[in-house]
Amino acid sequence: MEKIRVLIVDDHAILREGLRALLSYFEDIEVVGEAADGQEALELIETLQPDIILMDIIMPRVNGFEATRQIHEKYPSSRVLILTQHEEWQYVMPLLKAGASGFILKKAVGVELISAIRAIAKGDSFLYPPVAKKVLEQIQGKDQFVAERPKDLTQREREVLAHILRGETNRQIAHQLGLSIKTIEWHRSNLMEKIGARSVADLVRYALQHDLDIWLDSQMTSE
């Protein structure tokens, strides 16, 4: 029986070990390697030729968004299954646009993960049901928030928004940009007012509806 070759990409070693142990129970799945970030994954793919890449989103150096985009372009025979703890469903569409074939939450790891791996290996796609429901509601227009198109954002506002889209806190953004937390809070407040947003989810919708290229900015690598 030809096995499904899997590469695990996550910056937490304990999680990688747990996933390897779990997948070892299934005769049709073989873990061929592990990577601690997207950069390491890209370096391993050509040699390992995995069928499925289990990919986290927030990682150092090259994150899951950028790694997925590059894998889709350079190694189309290897398919990406996003495996993340981040439940923000707004991540899903940008990741699918980047080339991911599926999206599942780490808390669902078990039978659903195996089903997702097998489905994607056969050429199908897989969305964790609660996430799929939210995406469907957005497509059907049940979520009525429409972000206003504001005057052009300043470069600093774009930088702050990119970091927010990466899921970073005000403290983390302040550290990355060399600014005070109060300054970041001020920029964040200005962004919310300009866009007419009430939450991070609304900021994400703004990026999706009016400024998709800012997702490229949000994929900046971090050290």
Beta strands, then each sheet from edge to edge (+ up, - down):
strand 1: 4-9
strand 2: 29-35
strand 3: 52-55
strand 4: 79-84
strand 5: 102-105
strand 6: 126-127
sheet 1: 2+ 1+ 3+ 4+ 5+ 6+
end
